Amino acid sequence: MTGRTRPALAAGAAALALLRTVAPVAAPPAAAAVTADAPRSATQEDKVRAAQEIGIVAGPDLLILTDRNFVFALWQRATGTEVRAAAERALRTMDEAQLKAYIGTGIHSANLQDWFTWIRKKGEADRRLLFELRTRAEQSRVHPALVAGANTAMAGTDDDVDRFLRLGQYEDAALVQSVRSQSPGASGWYLRGLTDAVVGAGTGADTAWRIVPGKADSTCHSFESVAHPEYYLRRQELRVVLAASDGTDRFRADATWCSKAGLSGTGVTLESFSTRSKFLRQYTTQVWAADSSGQHPYDTPNGYAAGASWQVDVP
């Protein structure tokens, strides 16, 4: 080895030792790590389900929208208070994660709350309707069974109230009544539907009357015989008879009776719709449309108030 090469080898060894002491340079982070926490948009399946929740079909025009615009479109179309309120909360944040959460789950929870609210409000409205129905029945003085049925329903569940409004008020259990005379000598006897209307002792099929809205005036009443369907208590001349409905205006007027407070101070008095100021009266077991003028024997003022007063009972 020459004298020149020895110094060169020594310098190379020193440089290599210096390189070994320098710390290695770290590799740059992977691109995937940079985007790992970024929120993803709602899926098309979630958007379809969200739209179905409020009864709309999510077509291509909706599905291509960003989550923000999609939530805004739902808000525009929604009618439920909670669905709209939840959409507004998500839109105010402008946060992609909250917008996505509204589409995926929030709208479904909010719509359920709207349904609960609707059911509660319907129950409250139905009870108000039933209360008014009961009040009218009480004021009519001819519907004690309807009043009793309404009271039972109001003491029950919302389902009981709903059923009574839809069905119960129209059933015979609520409409069929008996009518008792208050006339001296016939007190407690029942109005009966034979060929003519008469008053007689005891009960039977012919003492049951289906009391329905008046054929000529729905605020008044018509009395249909349960024993003879489509036969009604009708004024014919001034005699009260049991007659089949013929569908004429004359029949409808003659078969309509308007209730008033009993002239005797209790019960009910029934005024003829077709002959005002004449009332359903029992006289010697026969029934007439009468006044107290004395013009006819059945118009005698003697015992008139009691003879023209009746007690309507649950049969």
Helices and strands as residue ranges (DSSP letters): H 5-20, H 31-34, H 44-53, H 60-63, H 67-77, H 81-93, H 96-101, I 102-106, H 107-140, H 144-154, H 158-166, G 168-170, H 172-175, E 176-181, E 190-193, E 197-200, G 205-207, E 209-213, E 221-225, E 231-236, E 239-244, H 249-254, E 257-261, E 268-272, E 279-283, E 286-290, G 297-299, H 304-307, E 310-313
